[in-house]
Amino acid sequence: MELTNLFDLPARELMPGFWGKLLHTEHITLGLWELTPGAVLPEHAHPHEQTTHLLEGEFEMTIGGQPRHLRAGDVVVIPGQVPHSGRAAFGPCKILDVFSPVREDYKEKWG
């Protein structure tokens, strides 16, 4: 098993205000995101199950039409095909997402 430090990977602005570091394994994709204040995640859905862990800050999410206010330490699981969106409304925040299966679209676009 190869050792990788997620914090040492290069960050890229993958969408406005979303600086991401991605790591792909055989079965999952990890995404470490640093969001600038006011960054908006437009509503979308994908076939992947997504587990979102808010590491720092606060984040507003709407998941399947249900608004949620996440604080540091909160974890939410989003089933595949469920529409979701979000906003860093209260300042910067840091999020760790785990996607299963691998996000081939992220892998192809950003490596």
N, CA, C and O atoms as CSV, one atom per row, in Angstrom:
chain,resi,resn,atom,element,x,y,z
A,1,MET,N,N,0.850,-1.188,0.000
A,1,MET,CA,C,0.000,0.000,0.000
A,1,MET,C,C,0.890,1.244,0.000
A,1,MET,O,O,1.816,1.367,0.802
A,2,GLU,N,N,0.590,2.145,-0.906
A,2,GLU,CA,C,1.378,3.357,-1.044
A,2,GLU,C,C,0.908,4.418,-0.057
A,2,GLU,O,O,-0.293,4.588,0.152
A,3,LEU,N,N,1.856,5.131,0.549
A,3,LEU,CA,C,1.540,6.207,1.487
A,3,LEU,C,C,1.496,7.523,0.724
A,3,LEU,O,O,2.439,7.867,0.011
A,4,THR,N,N,0.414,8.247,0.872
A,4,THR,CA,C,0.248,9.558,0.245
A,4,THR,C,C,-0.261,10.531,1.294
A,4,THR,O,O,-1.136,10.192,2.091
A,5,ASN,N,N,0.283,11.735,1.295
A,5,ASN,CA,C,-0.210,12.777,2.193
A,5,ASN,C,C,-1.131,13.678,1.374
A,5,ASN,O,O,-0.679,14.405,0.488
A,6,LEU,N,N,-2.416,13.622,1.679
A,6,LEU,CA,C,-3.413,14.390,0.942
A,6,LEU,C,C,-3.124,15.886,1.005
A,6,LEU,O,O,-3.378,16.608,0.041
A,7,PHE,N,N,-2.595,16.353,2.133
A,7,PHE,CA,C,-2.305,17.779,2.285
A,7,PHE,C,C,-1.184,18.239,1.356
A,7,PHE,O,O,-1.122,19.415,0.996
A,8,ASP,N,N,-0.291,17.315,0.962
A,8,ASP,CA,C,0.844,17.678,0.110
A,8,ASP,C,C,0.507,17.708,-1.379
A,8,ASP,O,O,1.306,18.201,-2.176
A,9,LEU,N,N,-0.648,17.197,-1.768
A,9,LEU,CA,C,-1.024,17.211,-3.181
A,9,LEU,C,C,-1.274,18.646,-3.633
A,9,LEU,O,O,-1.694,19.479,-2.830
A,10,PRO,N,N,-1.024,18.948,-4.907
A,10,PRO,CA,C,-1.278,20.302,-5.398
A,10,PRO,C,C,-2.778,20.604,-5.443
A,10,PRO,O,O,-3.581,19.757,-5.834
A,11,ALA,N,N,-3.135,21.807,-5.043
A,11,ALA,CA,C,-4.539,22.244,-5.090
A,11,ALA,C,C,-4.793,22.945,-6.417
A,11,ALA,O,O,-3.941,23.664,-6.939
A,12,ARG,N,N,-5.996,22.712,-6.948
A,12,ARG,CA,C,-6.431,23.367,-8.177
A,12,ARG,C,C,-7.818,23.941,-7.949
A,12,ARG,O,O,-8.635,23.349,-7.244
A,13,GLU,N,N,-8.081,25.096,-8.550
A,13,GLU,CA,C,-9.428,25.658,-8.463
A,13,GLU,C,C,-10.280,24.912,-9.481
A,13,GLU,O,O,-10.223,25.182,-10.681
A,14,LEU,N,N,-11.078,23.960,-8.973
A,14,LEU,CA,C,-11.852,23.085,-9.843
A,14,LEU,C,C,-13.174,23.717,-10.260
A,14,LEU,O,O,-13.765,23.328,-11.267
A,15,MET,N,N,-13.631,24.687,-9.488
A,15,MET,CA,C,-14.772,25.538,-9.841
A,15,MET,C,C,-14.590,26.804,-9.018
A,15,MET,O,O,-13.840,26.780,-8.043
A,16,PRO,N,N,-15.240,27.901,-9.366
A,16,PRO,CA,C,-14.987,29.154,-8.664
A,16,PRO,C,C,-15.133,29.011,-7.133
A,16,PRO,O,O,-16.186,28.632,-6.620
A,17,GLY,N,N,-14.041,29.327,-6.437
A,17,GLY,CA,C,-14.043,29.293,-4.977
A,17,GLY,C,C,-13.815,27.922,-4.376
A,17,GLY,O,O,-13.769,27.802,-3.152
A,18,PHE,N,N,-13.671,26.873,-5.189
A,18,PHE,CA,C,-13.465,25.499,-4.712
A,18,PHE,C,C,-12.064,25.036,-5.103
A,18,PHE,O,O,-11.821,24.659,-6.249
A,19,TRP,N,N,-11.159,25.070,-4.148
A,19,TRP,CA,C,-9.789,24.606,-4.361
A,19,TRP,C,C,-9.726,23.165,-3.895
A,19,TRP,O,O,-9.982,22.873,-2.727
A,20,GLY,N,N,-9.384,22.258,-4.811
A,20,GLY,CA,C,-9.464,20.834,-4.491
A,20,GLY,C,C,-8.168,20.077,-4.672
A,20,GLY,O,O,-7.324,20.415,-5.503
A,21,LYS,N,N,-8.042,19.037,-3.861
A,21,LYS,CA,C,-6.966,18.054,-3.967
A,21,LYS,C,C,-7.663,16.711,-4.088
A,21,LYS,O,O,-8.459,16.345,-3.224
A,22,LEU,N,N,-7.371,15.974,-5.154
A,22,LEU,CA,C,-8.073,14.722,-5.428
A,22,LEU,C,C,-7.131,13.535,-5.350
A,22,LEU,O,O,-5.976,13.603,-5.771
A,23,LEU,N,N,-7.651,12.445,-4.802
A,23,LEU,CA,C,-6.915,11.193,-4.731
A,23,LEU,C,C,-7.870,10.077,-5.120
A,23,LEU,O,O,-8.962,9.963,-4.563
A,24,HIS,N,N,-7.456,9.255,-6.076
A,24,HIS,CA,C,-8.291,8.168,-6.569
A,24,HIS,C,C,-7.662,6.830,-6.187
A,24,HIS,O,O,-6.454,6.639,-6.331
A,25,THR,N,N,-8.489,5.907,-5.701
A,25,THR,CA,C,-8.053,4.545,-5.452
A,25,THR,C,C,-8.829,3.654,-6.420
A,25,THR,O,O,-9.477,4.146,-7.345
A,26,GLU,N,N,-8.760,2.371,-6.205
A,26,GLU,CA,C,-9.492,1.454,-7.069
A,26,GLU,C,C,-11.006,1.613,-6.916
A,26,GLU,O,O,-11.749,1.412,-7.877
A,27,HIS,N,N,-11.471,1.973,-5.705
A,27,HIS,CA,C,-12.908,1.982,-5.427
A,27,HIS,C,C,-13.503,3.325,-5.008
A,27,HIS,O,O,-14.723,3.490,-5.030
A,28,ILE,N,N,-12.659,4.290,-4.626
A,28,ILE,CA,C,-13.184,5.575,-4.152
A,28,ILE,C,C,-12.367,6.742,-4.693
A,28,ILE,O,O,-11.248,6.579,-5.179
A,29,THR,N,N,-12.960,7.909,-4.591
A,29,THR,CA,C,-12.263,9.173,-4.822
A,29,THR,C,C,-12.383,10.009,-3.560
A,29,THR,O,O,-13.472,10.175,-3.010
A,30,LEU,N,N,-11.253,10.532,-3.107
A,30,LEU,CA,C,-11.231,11.485,-1.994
A,30,LEU,C,C,-11.061,12.875,-2.579
A,30,LEU,O,O,-10.248,13.082,-3.480
A,31,GLY,N,N,-11.823,13.819,-2.071
A,31,GLY,CA,C,-11.665,15.209,-2.472
A,31,GLY,C,C,-11.537,16.069,-1.230
A,31,GLY,O,O,-12.453,16.124,-0.411
A,32,LEU,N,N,-10.401,16.741,-1.088
A,32,LEU,CA,C,-10.194,17.690,0.007
A,32,LEU,C,C,-10.379,19.079,-0.578
A,32,LEU,O,O,-9.623,19.501,-1.453
A,33,TRP,N,N,-11.385,19.784,-0.090
A,33,TRP,CA,C,-11.768,21.078,-0.657
A,33,TRP,C,C,-11.533,22.196,0.349
A,33,TRP,O,O,-11.873,22.074,1.526
A,34,GLU,N,N,-10.952,23.277,-0.129
A,34,GLU,CA,C,-10.893,24.518,0.643
A,34,GLU,C,C,-11.737,25.512,-0.116
A,34,GLU,O,O,-11.469,25.808,-1.281
A,35,LEU,N,N,-12.767,26.033,0.547
A,35,LEU,CA,C,-13.730,26.929,-0.089
A,35,LEU,C,C,-13.514,28.347,0.384
A,35,LEU,O,O,-13.314,28.597,1.573
A,36,THR,N,N,-13.556,29.273,-0.556
A,36,THR,CA,C,-13.462,30.683,-0.215
A,36,THR,C,C,-14.840,31.163,0.229
A,36,THR,O,O,-15.849,30.578,-0.165
A,37,PRO,N,N,-14.902,32.221,1.045
A,37,PRO,CA,C,-16.199,32.729,1.487
A,37,PRO,C,C,-17.115,33.036,0.314
A,37,PRO,O,O,-16.706,33.674,-0.656
A,38,GLY,N,N,-18.353,32.578,0.411
A,38,GLY,CA,C,-19.345,32.826,-0.620
A,38,GLY,C,C,-19.343,31.826,-1.768
A,38,GLY,O,O,-20.200,31.914,-2.647
A,39,ALA,N,N,-18.406,30.875,-1.789
A,39,ALA,CA,C,-18.349,29.892,-2.876
A,39,ALA,C,C,-19.667,29.123,-2.943
A,39,ALA,O,O,-20.224,28.730,-1.918
A,40,VAL,N,N,-20.154,28.916,-4.161
A,40,VAL,CA,C,-21.449,28.273,-4.380
A,40,VAL,C,C,-21.263,26.982,-5.169
A,40,VAL,O,O,-20.584,26.959,-6.196
A,41,LEU,N,N,-21.869,25.923,-4.678
A,41,LEU,CA,C,-21.931,24.645,-5.381
A,41,LEU,C,C,-23.319,24.556,-6.003
A,41,LEU,O,O,-24.299,24.360,-5.285
A,42,PRO,N,N,-23.424,24.695,-7.329
A,42,PRO,CA,C,-24.742,24.637,-7.963
A,42,PRO,C,C,-25.403,23.269,-7.760
A,42,PRO,O,O,-24.723,22.261,-7.574
A,43,GLU,N,N,-26.727,23.252,-7.799
A,43,GLU,CA,C,-27.429,21.982,-7.646
A,43,GLU,C,C,-27.030,21.026,-8.759
A,43,GLU,O,O,-26.947,21.399,-9.929
A,44,HIS,N,N,-26.787,19.794,-8.364
A,44,HIS,CA,C,-26.391,18.752,-9.310
A,44,HIS,C,C,-26.670,17.394,-8.673
A,44,HIS,O,O,-27.016,17.311,-7.495
A,45,ALA,N,N,-26.520,16.355,-9.445
A,45,ALA,CA,C,-26.650,14.974,-8.954
A,45,ALA,C,C,-25.680,14.124,-9.753
A,45,ALA,O,O,-25.311,14.475,-10.873
A,46,HIS,N,N,-25.270,13.013,-9.179
A,46,HIS,CA,C,-24.370,12.079,-9.843
A,46,HIS,C,C,-24.668,10.683,-9.314
A,46,HIS,O,O,-25.307,10.550,-8.270
A,47,PRO,N,N,-24.224,9.650,-10.002
A,47,PRO,CA,C,-24.549,8.289,-9.573
A,47,PRO,C,C,-23.774,7.823,-8.343
A,47,PRO,O,O,-24.092,6.777,-7.777
A,48,HIS,N,N,-22.774,8.574,-7.924
A,48,HIS,CA,C,-21.904,8.170,-6.832
A,48,HIS,C,C,-22.522,8.467,-5.468
A,48,HIS,O,O,-23.135,9.518,-5.277
A,49,GLU,N,N,-22.361,7.540,-4.521
A,49,GLU,CA,C,-22.647,7.876,-3.127
A,49,GLU,C,C,-21.558,8.843,-2.684
A,49,GLU,O,O,-20.388,8.669,-3.027
A,50,GLN,N,N,-21.945,9.864,-1.923
A,50,GLN,CA,C,-20.998,10.880,-1.463
A,50,GLN,C,C,-21.123,11.023,0.040
A,50,GLN,O,O,-22.218,11.219,0.567
A,51,THR,N,N,-20.007,10.926,0.720
A,51,THR,CA,C,-19.961,11.200,2.156
A,51,THR,C,C,-19.193,12.497,2.324
A,51,THR,O,O,-18.039,12.601,1.909
A,52,THR,N,N,-19.828,13.482,2.930
A,52,THR,CA,C,-19.227,14.792,3.120
A,52,THR,C,C,-18.953,15.009,4.599
A,52,THR,O,O,-19.852,14.884,5.430
A,53,HIS,N,N,-17.705,15.334,4.923
A,53,HIS,CA,C,-17.297,15.611,6.295
A,53,HIS,C,C,-16.783,17.044,6.328
A,53,HIS,O,O,-15.777,17.362,5.694
A,54,LEU,N,N,-17.477,17.912,7.069
A,54,LEU,CA,C,-17.045,19.296,7.196
A,54,LEU,C,C,-15.947,19.348,8.256
A,54,LEU,O,O,-16.194,19.095,9.435
A,55,LEU,N,N,-14.740,19.678,7.822
A,55,LEU,CA,C,-13.589,19.686,8.724
A,55,LEU,C,C,-13.454,21.004,9.474
A,55,LEU,O,O,-13.120,21.023,10.658
A,56,GLU,N,N,-13.716,22.108,8.775
A,56,GLU,CA,C,-13.586,23.443,9.374
A,56,GLU,C,C,-14.655,24.358,8.821
A,56,GLU,O,O,-15.039,24.238,7.657
A,57,GLY,N,N,-15.141,25.275,9.649
A,57,GLY,CA,C,-16.082,26.291,9.217
A,57,GLY,C,C,-17.527,25.834,9.284
A,57,GLY,O,O,-17.878,24.922,10.032
A,58,GLU,N,N,-18.360,26.495,8.481
A,58,GLU,CA,C,-19.784,26.184,8.386
A,58,GLU,C,C,-20.152,26.168,6.901
A,58,GLU,O,O,-19.573,26.895,6.094
A,59,PHE,N,N,-21.131,25.320,6.560
A,59,PHE,CA,C,-21.511,25.164,5.160
A,59,PHE,C,C,-23.005,24.908,5.087
A,59,PHE,O,O,-23.531,24.053,5.800
A,60,GLU,N,N,-23.686,25.647,4.228
A,60,GLU,CA,C,-25.115,25.422,3.989
A,60,GLU,C,C,-25.256,24.445,2.833
A,60,GLU,O,O,-24.679,24.653,1.766
A,61,MET,N,N,-26.026,23.372,3.042
A,61,MET,CA,C,-26.292,22.409,1.969
A,61,MET,C,C,-27.788,22.200,1.844
A,61,MET,O,O,-28.533,22.300,2.819
A,62,THR,N,N,-28.207,21.911,0.637
A,62,THR,CA,C,-29.563,21.440,0.405
A,62,THR,C,C,-29.419,20.081,-0.260
A,62,THR,O,O,-28.796,19.957,-1.314
A,63,ILE,N,N,-30.000,19.064,0.366
A,63,ILE,CA,C,-29.872,17.689,-0.108
A,63,ILE,C,C,-31.272,17.136,-0.318
A,63,ILE,O,O,-32.036,16.995,0.636
A,64,GLY,N,N,-31.609,16.826,-1.555
A,64,GLY,CA,C,-32.943,16.317,-1.851
A,64,GLY,C,C,-34.038,17.264,-1.381
A,64,GLY,O,O,-35.086,16.826,-0.908
A,65,GLY,N,N,-33.789,18.576,-1.513
A,65,GLY,CA,C,-34.771,19.584,-1.124
A,65,GLY,C,C,-34.765,19.946,0.356
A,65,GLY,O,O,-35.505,20.838,0.771
A,66,GLN,N,N,-33.949,19.275,1.156
A,66,GLN,CA,C,-33.884,19.522,2.604
A,66,GLN,C,C,-32.676,20.411,2.940
A,66,GLN,O,O,-31.535,19.994,2.739
A,67,PRO,N,N,-32.912,21.634,3.451
A,67,PRO,CA,C,-31.782,22.488,3.831
A,67,PRO,C,C,-31.102,21.958,5.102
A,67,PRO,O,O,-31.758,21.455,6.014
A,68,ARG,N,N,-29.779,22.085,5.133
A,68,ARG,CA,C,-28.988,21.653,6.287
A,68,ARG,C,C,-27.893,22.679,6.535
A,68,ARG,O,O,-27.326,23.248,5.602
A,69,HIS,N,N,-27.612,22.899,7.798
A,69,HIS,CA,C,-26.523,23.796,8.194
A,69,HIS,C,C,-25.444,22.940,8.839
A,69,HIS,O,O,-25.610,22.470,9.965
A,70,LEU,N,N,-24.337,22.735,8.128
A,70,LEU,CA,C,-23.263,21.895,8.632
A,70,LEU,C,C,-22.248,22.739,9.389
A,70,LEU,O,O,-21.902,23.848,8.984
A,71,ARG,N,N,-21.783,22.181,10.499
A,71,ARG,CA,C,-20.723,22.787,11.305
A,71,ARG,C,C,-19.558,21.800,11.373
A,71,ARG,O,O,-19.718,20.613,11.091
A,72,ALA,N,N,-18.396,22.305,11.748
A,72,ALA,CA,C,-17.187,21.471,11.810
A,72,ALA,C,C,-17.472,20.179,12.564
A,72,ALA,O,O,-18.008,20.190,13.672
A,73,GLY,N,N,-17.102,19.064,11.938
A,73,GLY,CA,C,-17.311,17.740,12.516
A,73,GLY,C,C,-18.520,17.022,11.959
A,73,GLY,O,O,-18.607,15.798,12.060
A,74,ASP,N,N,-19.456,17.751,11.372
A,74,ASP,CA,C,-20.659,17.119,10.819
A,74,ASP,C,C,-20.325,16.269,9.603
A,74,ASP,O,O,-19.463,16.617,8.795
A,75,VAL,N,N,-21.031,15.143,9.491
A,75,VAL,CA,C,-20.891,14.231,8.362
A,75,VAL,C,C,-22.283,13.961,7.807
A,75,VAL,O,O,-23.224,13.723,8.564
A,76,VAL,N,N,-22.409,14.001,6.483
A,76,VAL,CA,C,-23.675,13.700,5.842
A,76,VAL,C,C,-23.402,12.757,4.666
A,76,VAL,O,O,-22.413,12.912,3.950
A,77,VAL,N,N,-24.291,11.782,4.478
A,77,VAL,CA,C,-24.176,10.840,3.365
A,77,VAL,C,C,-25.251,11.189,2.345
A,77,VAL,O,O,-26.431,11.301,2.679
A,78,ILE,N,N,-24.825,11.357,1.102
A,78,ILE,CA,C,-25.731,11.710,0.015
A,78,ILE,C,C,-25.804,10.506,-0.928
A,78,ILE,O,O,-24.812,10.177,-1.578
A,79,PRO,N,N,-26.949,9.851,-1.012
A,79,PRO,CA,C,-27.066,8.709,-1.932
A,79,PRO,C,C,-26.899,9.156,-3.388
A,79,PRO,O,O,-27.106,10.323,-3.720
A,80,GLY,N,N,-26.528,8.228,-4.229
A,80,GLY,CA,C,-26.411,8.521,-5.653
A,80,GLY,C,C,-27.724,9.023,-6.220
A,80,GLY,O,O,-28.799,8.612,-5.783
A,81,GLN,N,N,-27.632,9.919,-7.198
A,81,GLN,CA,C,-28.750,10.506,-7.934
A,81,GLN,C,C,-29.598,11.495,-7.131
A,81,GLN,O,O,-30.611,11.971,-7.643
A,82,VAL,N,N,-29.222,11.818,-5.902
A,82,VAL,CA,C,-29.976,12.786,-5.105
A,82,VAL,C,C,-29.418,14.186,-5.376
A,82,VAL,O,O,-28.226,14.420,-5.175
A,83,PRO,N,N,-30.261,15.119,-5.830
A,83,PRO,CA,C,-29.793,16.475,-6.094
A,83,PRO,C,C,-29.295,17.143,-4.811
A,83,PRO,O,O,-29.889,16.987,-3.744
A,84,HIS,N,N,-28.201,17.883,-4.935
A,84,HIS,CA,C,-27.663,18.605,-3.784
A,84,HIS,C,C,-26.921,19.848,-4.257
A,84,HIS,O,O,-26.456,19.927,-5.394
A,85,SER,N,N,-26.824,20.810,-3.354
A,85,SER,CA,C,-26.147,22.070,-3.626
A,85,SER,C,C,-25.594,22.591,-2.307
A,85,SER,O,O,-25.883,22.036,-1.247
A,86,GLY,N,N,-24.800,23.657,-2.370
A,86,GLY,CA,C,-24.248,24.187,-1.131
A,86,GLY,C,C,-23.664,25.566,-1.312
A,86,GLY,O,O,-23.540,26.086,-2.421
A,87,ARG,N,N,-23.300,26.152,-0.147
A,87,ARG,CA,C,-22.755,27.511,-0.161
A,87,ARG,C,C,-21.935,27.740,1.107
A,87,ARG,O,O,-22.358,27.400,2.212
A,88,ALA,N,N,-20.760,28.320,0.919
A,88,ALA,CA,C,-19.912,28.713,2.047
A,88,ALA,C,C,-20.367,30.103,2.487
A,88,ALA,O,O,-19.694,31.099,2.222
A,89,ALA,N,N,-21.513,30.161,3.158
A,89,ALA,CA,C,-22.177,31.425,3.472
A,89,ALA,C,C,-21.560,32.172,4.647
A,89,ALA,O,O,-21.793,33.371,4.802
A,90,PHE,N,N,-20.781,31.488,5.474
A,90,PHE,CA,C,-20.326,32.091,6.730
A,90,PHE,C,C,-18.821,32.286,6.787
A,90,PHE,O,O,-18.277,32.557,7.857
A,91,GLY,N,N,-18.141,32.154,5.661
A,91,GLY,CA,C,-16.692,32.296,5.634
A,91,GLY,C,C,-16.058,31.087,4.984
A,91,GLY,O,O,-16.753,30.245,4.415
A,92,PRO,N,N,-14.733,30.994,5.067
A,92,PRO,CA,C,-14.046,29.870,4.441
A,92,PRO,C,C,-14.372,28.565,5.159
A,92,PRO,O,O,-14.737,28.569,6.335
A,93,CYS,N,N,-14.240,27.464,4.455
A,93,CYS,CA,C,-14.428,26.166,5.098
A,93,CYS,C,C,-13.602,25.117,4.374
A,93,CYS,O,O,-13.142,25.316,3.249
A,94,LYS,N,N,-13.431,23.999,5.055
A,94,LYS,CA,C,-12.666,22.876,4.517
A,94,LYS,C,C,-13.541,21.640,4.608
A,94,LYS,O,O,-14.128,21.357,5.652
A,95,ILE,N,N,-13.625,20.899,3.495
A,95,ILE,CA,C,-14.508,19.741,3.392
A,95,ILE,C,C,-13.725,18.549,2.849
A,95,ILE,O,O,-12.893,18.697,1.953
A,96,LEU,N,N,-13.996,17.376,3.396
A,96,LEU,CA,C,-13.472,16.125,2.842
A,96,LEU,C,C,-14.655,15.346,2.297
A,96,LEU,O,O,-15.569,14.988,3.039
A,97,ASP,N,N,-14.633,15.081,0.983
A,97,ASP,CA,C,-15.663,14.269,0.335
A,97,ASP,C,C,-15.075,12.915,-0.018
A,97,ASP,O,O,-13.922,12.815,-0.436
A,98,VAL,N,N,-15.880,11.875,0.153
A,98,VAL,CA,C,-15.521,10.533,-0.283
A,98,VAL,C,C,-16.618,10.080,-1.242
A,98,VAL,O,O,-17.798,10.073,-0.890
A,99,PHE,N,N,-16.224,9.706,-2.444
A,99,PHE,CA,C,-17.164,9.267,-3.473
A,99,PHE,C,C,-16.933,7.790,-3.762
A,99,PHE,O,O,-15.792,7.335,-3.844
A,100,SER,N,N,-18.015,7.054,-3.915
A,100,SER,CA,C,-17.937,5.653,-4.307
A,100,SER,C,C,-19.031,5.384,-5.321
A,100,SER,O,O,-20.185,5.729,-5.070
A,101,PRO,N,N,-18.712,4.781,-6.457
A,101,PRO,CA,C,-17.383,4.384,-6.905
A,101,PRO,C,C,-16.539,5.593,-7.301
A,101,PRO,O,O,-16.946,6.738,-7.105
A,102,VAL,N,N,-15.364,5.324,-7.856
A,102,VAL,CA,C,-14.428,6.366,-8.278
A,102,VAL,C,C,-15.120,7.370,-9.202
A,102,VAL,O,O,-15.925,6.999,-10.056
A,103,ARG,N,N,-14.790,8.641,-9.013
A,103,ARG,CA,C,-15.295,9.699,-9.897
A,103,ARG,C,C,-14.429,9.730,-11.151
A,103,ARG,O,O,-13.470,10.498,-11.231
A,104,GLU,N,N,-14.769,8.895,-12.126
A,104,GLU,CA,C,-14.006,8.840,-13.370
A,104,GLU,C,C,-14.021,10.202,-14.080
A,104,GLU,O,O,-13.050,10.562,-14.745
A,105,ASP,N,N,-15.122,10.959,-13.941
A,105,ASP,CA,C,-15.187,12.279,-14.567
A,105,ASP,C,C,-14.137,13.214,-13.970
A,105,ASP,O,O,-13.505,13.971,-14.707
A,106,TYR,N,N,-13.938,13.178,-12.654
A,106,TYR,CA,C,-12.906,13.985,-12.019
A,106,TYR,C,C,-11.521,13.494,-12.450
A,106,TYR,O,O,-10.628,14.292,-12.733
A,107,LYS,N,N,-11.360,12.189,-12.493
A,107,LYS,CA,C,-10.079,11.586,-12.849
A,107,LYS,C,C,-9.652,12.000,-14.259
A,107,LYS,O,O,-8.492,12.339,-14.493
A,108,GLU,N,N,-10.599,11.968,-15.186
A,108,GLU,CA,C,-10.298,12.331,-16.576
A,108,GLU,C,C,-10.020,13.827,-16.723
A,108,GLU,O,O,-9.133,14.224,-17.480
A,109,LYS,N,N,-10.769,14.650,-16.009
A,109,LYS,CA,C,-10.656,16.103,-16.166
A,109,LYS,C,C,-9.478,16.681,-15.390
A,109,LYS,O,O,-8.770,17.549,-15.902
A,110,TRP,N,N,-9.257,16.208,-14.147
A,110,TRP,CA,C,-8.262,16.816,-13.280
A,110,TRP,C,C,-7.166,15.874,-12.801
A,110,TRP,O,O,-6.256,16.296,-12.087
A,111,GLY,N,N,-7.240,14.604,-13.185
A,111,GLY,CA,C,-6.216,13.646,-12.792
A,111,GLY,C,C,-6.383,13.077,-11.412
A,111,GLY,O,O,-5.572,12.258,-10.980
